[in-house]
Amino acid sequence: MKEALFYELIRGEKIKCNLCRHRCVIYPDKTGVCGVRLNSNSKLYTLVYGKLIAVNVDPIEKKPLYHFFPGSLSFSIATIGCNFSCPNCQNYTISQYKLKGKEDLSIVPGENYAPNEIVSLSLRHNCKTIAYTYTEPTIFYEFAFDTAKIAYSKNIKNIFVTNGYITPEALKELSLYLDAANVDLKSFRKDFYQKYPKAKLEGVLDTLKLMKRFGIWIEVTTLLIPTLNDRKEELKDIARFIKNELGEETPWHISRFYPAYEMTYLPPTSSDKLMEAREIGLEEGLRYVYTGNVPGLEGENTYCWNCKKLIIRRYGYSLSTYKIKDGKCEHCGAKIDGIGF
């Protein structure tokens, strides 16, 4: 075990964890909502430091990040655990794996890695970035932070693929080394967040605005779930928030829902609904709106915000056409928003 960051001892032996916005009050020998942070002998410990359940080399487009070193590789890692409990989670076998207390410490799943090993492997595989992904990276913050510091010194960029529920104090410290983030904005309705991930919408919106203030490159993803968050007015609200608070240059990814975990009773999102949502984003003034999880749609491609011509053609995670030179559209010379073009 490794002692955790961001906690305080309160009311005797209880501990308040200040890593994510749940700010769990944890009783002795118990864990918080995430299931991987333990109150033991009046100290808080992370149970997953270096215990990686997933280690892969991915295209950056899989995160998805389309405006951050497009076409490059990202070394992707995760531990078990999550601070949300989404009933549609595609990675529920690892995200919803909960450790209940001391008796479980000997069976924490994953293989042991040190931060410098992750950086060395990233270099060996010619990855420009390290992505903390698959599960919620906030819950393995200590390992991500130590790895990110070393990566930063080696000119490897760091990426969080996150639900955006990190506390301001934890984000502020991480922002010294965090270059980009794809943040799930699951809905723009408070009741959706209360019912499904069991969180507060305001916390996610606040994180997004803080990331923007800290200079982190942001891309936003909304998984479009039929009947739950796909109404036109809600999609307009999301698009307006992105434009007004994060900037018209912020990419918005609208992804197809597939039935999974505890939400197998709903159908997959239709292609027509995805394309309709994309049009809403463009009509509201966003420069780059993408459709995801359906290879072959027009919404996979990047178009110049100025002349509207195709500048990156994609199919799935592969790039073919690439009409950007020195960060500018080859057709009209307009600067294309993002990093690493």
N, C-alpha and C positions, 0 to 999 in steps of 0.2 A: 504493500500500500504506500501511497505518497500523500503527504498532507496537502489538502486542497487550498486554493486561494479563495478570497472573498467570502469570509464567514465571520460570525461573531457569537460569542457565548452569551446566552440570555437565560434568565429565570432558572438559576441552578445549573442543571446539566443539559438543558436544551440548547440547541444550536440553530441559529438562523443563517441559512445559506443565501448569499447575495450574488450568486453567479447568474441566475436567470430571473425573470420577472415574477415567477411564482413565489420567490423568496420564502421557500419552505422553512417551517419550524420543525426541526428533526429531533425526535426523542432519542435517548441513549440506545445504542445498538440497533438503530433503525436507519433506513435510507429515505431520501426525499422522493419527489414525484418521478424523477428520472431513474431511480432504482440503482444508481451507481455511485452515490456519495453517502458515506456512512459516518454517523456520529459514534465515535469510539473513544472512551476515556476523556470526554470533554474536548475532543478535537475532531475536525471534519477531514475525512480522507476520501480521495478519489480511488475507486476500486479498479479502474480501467486504464491506468497510466501505462502506456506502451503495449497494452493487450489488444492487438489489432485483429478484428474479425474479418476485415476485407482490405486487400492490398492489390491494386490494379493500375495498369496504364490505360488511360482513356483519352479519346479525343476531347478537346476543350468544349466542343459543341454538345457533348453529352451532359454537361453540367446543368442547364445549358448556358453557355456564355458565347455570344456571337460577335461581340465587339471587343474582345480581350484576347489578343494574339490568336486570331482565327486560323484554323488549320493546324494548330500545334497540339502537342501531347501534354497531358496533365497526370501527375502521379497522385493517385486517389486512395485515401485511407479512411477507415472508420473503426470505431469500437461498438460494442453493444450499447443499448440504452437510448432513451429519448425523453424529453420533457413535455411532449405532446402525446395524445392518445388517439390519433386520427383513425377512424374505422375503415378508411379506404387505403391504408398504407400499403405500398407495394413491397416494402422491406420489413414487414412486421415481424418476421422470424428473428431479426436481429434488433430492430428498434424497440420492440415491446418485450424483450427479454429483461426481466427484472430480478435483481439480487435483493433478497429479503433481509439480510443481516449477516452477522459474523459466520454463521454456519455455512454460508455459501461461498466464502472467499476462496476456498481451495478449488472451486470449479468455475472460476471466471473464464468464459470462453475467449479464445483468441491466442495468437502467437506473440511472443515477446519481441519487441523492437525498441531500439534506442532512437532518440531524435536524430542523431548524426547518421544512423543507418538509413533512415528515410531520405535524408538529403543526399547521401551517397548513391542510393538506388535511383533517385530522381535524375542525378547527373548521368549515371550510367545509361539510363533509358532515354536520354536527350529530351527530358521534360522541361519545359519552360516554367511550369507552375507545379505547386503542390495543392491539391484540392482536399479539403476536409469535408467529407460528403457522405452520402448513403444513409447514415443516421444523422442525428442533430449534433454538429460539431461543438456546440456550446458545452455539452455535457462531458466532453473530454478536453476541455479548455486547457488544462495544465500541459498535457502532452502536445496539443496543437501549438500552444504558445512557445514552448521550448523548441519545437521543430521549426516554427516560423522564424524565430530569431536567427537560427543557424542558416536557414534557407536564404534569408534576407542578406546575410553576409556573403553568400555565394551567388548573389544576383538571380536567385530563383524567386518567382513571385508566389504569393500565398492567396488562396481563394477559400472562402466559406460558402458552402451551399446550405442555407439555413432557414429556419422558420422565423427568424428575427425576434426571438424572445429573450435575448441577452440583456443584462442590465447595463445602464449607461456607464457605470464605473468599470465593468469588465470590458466593454467595447472600447472605451477610451484607451485603456492600456494596450489592448490588442491592436488598435488602429495604427500603432507605430510600425507594425509589420504586415498588416492586412492590406492587400492591394485591390482586391475585388470581391464582390459577393453576389450570388444569385439568391434573392430572398423570396420565399413563398408568401404571396399575399392571397390567402385562400378564399377570402370573401371581403366584402365591404359592409357586412352586417354584423352587429354585436352578437345577436342571438346565434348566428352560425358558429362563431368562435366559442361561445359559451357551451353550446350543445356538443360540438364535434371534437375539436382539439382541447376543449376545456381550458380556454385561455381568454385573454382580453384583446380585442382588436386594437385598442389604443396603444398597447405596448408595442405591437408590430409596426404601426404607423410611426411611432416615436423613434424606433430603431432605424427605420428607413431614413427619416429626416436627419438623425444623428450621423449615420453613415455618409450621407451627402455632405454634411458639415465637416466631417473628418477627412474628406477627400478620397474616399473609397469609391472605386468604380462600381456602379450598381446596375444589375439587370433584375427585373421583376418577373416572377412566374405565377400564373393563376391556372390551377387545374380546374377545367370547366366541367362541373358535375351536373348532369341533367336534373332539372327541377329544384336544385338546391342553391345554386349561385349563378345561374345562367340567364337571368332576366336582363333585358336591355338597360333598364335604369341603373341596376347595380354595376353593370359593365361600364356604363358611362361614368359612374361615380369613381370607379377605380382609375379609369383613364384620366379623369380630371385631377384626381389626387396626384398621379404620377407627373402629369404636366406641370401642375401648379407648385408642387412641393419638391419634386426631384428634378424636373426639367424635361422639356420636350425631347431632348436627346437620349433619354433613358429608355432602353429597349424593354418592351413588354412581350413576354412569351405566354401564349394562351395554349394550354396543352390539353390533349384528349384524355378523358377519364376512361379507365378500364375497370370493370368490376373486380374487386379484390378484397381479401380479409373479411371484414364484417359488413361489407357493402356490395355484396354480389347480386342484390335484388334490383339494382339499377342498370340500365343499358349503357353501352359505350356512348360517348359524345359523338354526334353526327358531324361529318365533315362540313355540312352546310352551316351548322351552328358555330363551328370554329371560324369559318370564313366570315360569317356575319359579325362575330365578336371582333375579328381583326378590322373589319371596316369601321366599326364603332370607334376603335382606338385611333385609327387614321383620321376619321372625321373630327374627333376631339382634339386633333393637333399633334399627336405623337408622331415622331419621325420614323420610328422603326417598330413595327408590330409583327410578331411571328406566330405561326401556328406550329404546334409540336405534337409528336407521337403519331403522326400520319404522314409517312414519306410520300413525296410527290406533289404535295399541294404548293401553290404559288407562295403561300406564306412562309415557306422555309427559306426563301431567298432574301437577300438584302438588295434594296433599291436605293439609289441616291435620293436623299430627301429634297434635293434641289431640282434636278432634271428628270427624276423619276425613272431613270434607266437602270437596268439590271447591272449590278456590280459584283455580286457573289451569288453563284448558283450552288445550291446544296441539294443533296438527296440523302436523307438520314443524317449521318455524321460526316459524310464525304463532301468535299468541295471540288467543283470543276472550274467553272468560269470565275475569274478573279480580276476585276477591272479597277483596282485601287493601286495607286503609285504614290509613295511618300505621304500616305495618309489622305490622299485626295482622289476624288472621282476622276477616272481617266477620260470621261466624256465631257464634263463641264468644269472640272477643277475645284468643285466644292469640297471643303474639308469634311471628312467622314468622322463622326463622333466615335470615340473609343480609344483603345490603347493597343499598340502592337501591330498596326496595319503596315 
